[in-house]
Amino acid sequence: MQTLIFATNNHHKVTEVEQILGKRWNIISLKEAGIDIDIPEPHATLEENAREKSTTIHKLTGQDCFSEDTGLETDALGGEPGVHSARYAGDGRSFEANIAKLLLRLQDEKNRNARFRTVISLIWEGKEYQFDGICEGTIIEKNKGIDGFGYDPVFIPDGDTRTFAEMTLAEKNRYSHRRKAMDKLIAFLENVIREKNQD
């Protein structure tokens, strides 16, 4: 079984990724790898922030690793909160405060269209590769559901009538932006490993 360091300590994200990958890969969080740092996300794009995290961990460990950065983008607010999604209401990273600010900002808006976008940065054998995934949907006016994390209680993906927070993890992964990006990562890894085994 191949091992990859996932440059996060967000256990929700680790759980999602483990369910997507199944038993094909051994995913190790930063904590499990013995790394206790908070990697900054100072950049203006998801791509740059994802690269910051993966390259930082690769420099520390020299091992294959990947990171991801995810943002919620709303049309009515010009793409907010975007790269600031985790700290939208301040550095406390409070899901409740972030949602409250978003709903207040959208209070008088008729256009509730939004999307989750994930960018994965993989460092594989010293080189970086990026993969993205997008889930289009709508922001509702008040929280519904108790599962999930982040903005899940106010986001309904296109093709369903429930928020992510009303779904099981398996149901969410049918739509998930993170799942779409992970599928691209998996396809890439399976291809390079297959080619290596043929050599």
C-alpha angles and dihedrals in degrees: 000000000000118000125218129180111228106209097225142086093201101118091196090061092044090053092049093049093046090054091050095048096041114189096328094094138031106228117199122193121216090259092052089049090054094248115138107182136116106226112214121239100204101149134102097233137053089232094058094044092050090050091049091057099044096045092047092055093043090053090051098046109018086221133124109269145156138208135187138207120200131190137182110226122196122196096212092054097046094256099318135186089021114138089004093059096115093047100030093129095034143298093300090085091220112173090201094051092046092052092046091053092047094050091047091051090049095043096111097029121111092190104080096164114137143153139208112226125191127191119193121200114200124191105201120174090341098309129104124232126178131209129181138200131191132196116190119208150124136278112230125209100249139019120279125181135020105233131082125036142251113022094346095115093062102036123090113187119224109266096036139070097215131081119243087253090061092055134082115245090255091053092047091051090061088069103020123134088210090053091052092051092044091051089058091048091050092049090051094048094046090051096050092045091049091050091048091052090051093055 
